[in-house]
Amino acid sequence: MTEFFIGVVASLSATALVTLVVKWGWPTFQSNCLYKGVKVAGEWDIVEVRNGKNITAGRITLQQVGSNIAGSSIRSKTRDGKKSERKFSYKGTIFGNQVTLMFEDHKGVGFDTGTYVFTVQNDHKTMIGMATFHGKSENKIVSESRTLKKVLS
């Protein structure tokens, strides 16, 4: 009878070990050690075109683990040029040289969500793309060009 319980415990232990390796260990090792793609971690200025001029509207800080990206930003100006201190959270991925980020207002207001889709340029200091979100004043989905410029440390 003792051998039976030892067998059950050994089977459960082996199952737990395999689950840990498959679900946590291997993906972490793969993204941290085997990822050889573009790195976008750091601070970036958010540049928008308003009335034909490039305006720095905020700053985004990105962290990257393998192809997974997370971050936060503070917008210093609204789309109509007024001062702002809105904070946003970001989560997304990078595949090749395309960065896809979903963003949401830090306060969790579901109305203020959207996506960024960027192409990392060859200099790795510029990302050019689009922001898509629900425009409150337009009361419809808005898509605008955005540029992220790497902040020199």
C-alpha positions as CSV (number, residue, x, y, z in Angstrom):
1,M,0.0,0.0,0.0
2,T,2.9,2.3,0.8
3,E,4.3,1.8,-2.7
4,F,1.0,2.8,-4.2
5,F,1.0,6.2,-2.3
6,I,4.7,6.8,-3.2
7,G,3.7,6.1,-6.9
8,V,0.8,8.6,-6.7
9,V,3.0,11.3,-5.1
10,A,5.8,10.7,-7.6
11,S,3.3,11.0,-10.5
12,L,1.8,14.2,-9.1
13,S,5.3,15.7,-8.5
14,A,6.3,14.8,-12.1
15,T,3.1,16.3,-13.5
16,A,3.7,19.5,-11.5
17,L,7.3,19.7,-12.6
18,V,6.4,19.2,-16.3
19,T,3.6,21.8,-16.0
20,L,6.0,24.4,-14.5
21,V,8.6,23.9,-17.2
22,V,6.1,23.9,-20.1
23,K,3.9,26.8,-18.8
24,W,6.5,29.0,-17.1
25,G,10.1,27.9,-17.5
26,W,10.5,27.3,-21.2
27,P,8.5,30.5,-22.3
28,T,10.5,32.7,-19.9
29,F,13.8,31.2,-21.1
30,Q,12.8,31.5,-24.7
31,S,11.7,35.1,-24.5
32,N,14.6,36.2,-22.3
33,C,17.5,34.2,-23.7
34,L,16.5,33.2,-27.2
35,Y,14.8,36.4,-28.4
36,K,17.0,38.1,-31.0
37,G,14.6,40.6,-32.4
38,V,14.3,44.4,-32.2
39,K,14.5,45.9,-28.7
40,V,12.2,48.9,-28.0
41,A,12.5,49.2,-24.2
42,G,13.1,52.8,-23.0
43,E,11.6,56.2,-23.1
44,W,10.0,57.6,-26.3
45,D,8.5,61.0,-27.1
46,I,5.0,60.8,-28.6
47,V,4.9,63.1,-31.7
48,E,1.6,64.1,-33.4
49,V,1.0,66.4,-36.4
50,R,-1.3,69.3,-35.5
51,N,-2.0,72.1,-37.9
52,G,0.9,70.9,-40.1
53,K,3.4,71.0,-37.2
54,N,5.0,68.2,-35.2
55,I,3.9,68.5,-31.6
56,T,5.4,66.4,-28.7
57,A,2.2,65.4,-26.9
58,G,3.7,63.1,-24.2
59,R,6.2,60.5,-23.3
60,I,5.9,56.7,-23.2
61,T,8.1,54.4,-21.2
62,L,8.3,50.8,-22.5
63,Q,9.6,47.6,-20.9
64,Q,10.3,44.6,-23.0
65,V,10.7,40.9,-22.1
66,G,11.3,39.0,-25.3
67,S,8.5,39.9,-27.7
68,N,6.2,41.1,-24.9
69,I,5.9,44.8,-24.3
70,A,4.3,46.8,-21.4
71,G,4.5,50.4,-20.5
72,S,2.9,53.6,-19.4
73,S,2.7,57.2,-20.6
74,I,1.8,60.7,-19.6
75,R,0.1,62.9,-22.2
76,S,1.1,66.5,-21.7
77,K,-1.3,67.9,-24.3
78,T,-4.7,66.9,-25.6
79,R,-5.5,66.6,-29.3
80,D,-6.9,70.1,-29.3
81,G,-3.7,71.5,-27.7
82,K,-4.8,72.0,-24.1
83,K,-2.6,71.0,-21.2
84,S,-3.2,67.5,-19.9
85,E,-1.8,65.1,-17.3
86,R,-3.5,61.9,-18.4
87,K,-1.8,58.6,-17.8
88,F,-2.2,55.5,-20.0
89,S,-1.2,51.9,-19.6
90,Y,0.1,49.8,-22.5
91,K,0.4,46.1,-23.3
92,G,1.4,44.5,-26.5
93,T,3.9,42.6,-28.6
94,I,6.6,43.0,-31.3
95,F,6.8,40.8,-34.3
96,G,9.6,41.5,-36.7
97,N,9.7,45.3,-36.8
98,Q,6.0,45.8,-36.1
99,V,4.9,46.9,-32.6
100,T,1.3,46.5,-31.6
101,L,0.2,48.1,-28.3
102,M,-3.3,48.3,-26.7
103,F,-3.7,51.3,-24.4
104,E,-6.2,52.2,-21.7
105,D,-6.6,55.2,-19.5
106,H,-4.8,54.6,-16.2
107,K,-8.1,55.3,-14.3
108,G,-9.6,52.3,-16.1
109,V,-12.2,54.3,-18.0
110,G,-13.1,51.8,-20.7
111,F,-14.2,54.6,-23.0
112,D,-10.6,55.7,-23.4
113,T,-9.0,52.7,-25.0
114,G,-7.4,52.1,-28.3
115,T,-4.4,50.7,-30.2
116,Y,-1.0,51.8,-31.5
117,V,0.5,50.0,-34.5
118,F,4.1,51.1,-35.3
119,T,6.8,50.1,-37.7
120,V,10.3,50.3,-36.1
121,Q,12.6,52.2,-38.5
122,N,16.0,50.9,-39.5
123,D,17.7,53.4,-37.1
124,H,15.8,51.8,-34.1
125,K,15.3,55.4,-32.8
126,T,12.0,56.1,-34.6
127,M,8.7,54.3,-34.8
128,I,6.1,55.4,-37.3
129,G,2.5,54.3,-37.2
130,M,-1.1,54.9,-36.3
131,A,-3.3,55.4,-33.2
132,T,-6.8,54.2,-33.4
133,F,-9.3,55.0,-30.7
134,H,-12.8,56.4,-30.0
135,G,-12.8,60.2,-30.4
136,K,-15.1,61.7,-27.9
137,S,-15.6,65.0,-29.8
138,E,-16.2,63.2,-33.1
139,N,-18.2,60.4,-31.5
140,K,-16.6,57.8,-33.9
141,I,-13.5,55.7,-34.3
142,V,-10.5,58.0,-35.2
143,S,-7.3,56.9,-36.7
144,E,-4.3,59.3,-36.6
145,S,-0.7,59.1,-37.5
146,R,1.8,59.0,-34.6
147,T,5.6,58.9,-34.4
148,L,7.6,57.8,-31.4
149,K,11.1,59.2,-31.1
150,K,13.6,57.5,-28.8
151,V,14.7,59.8,-25.9
152,L,18.5,59.9,-25.7
153,S,19.7,58.8,-22.2
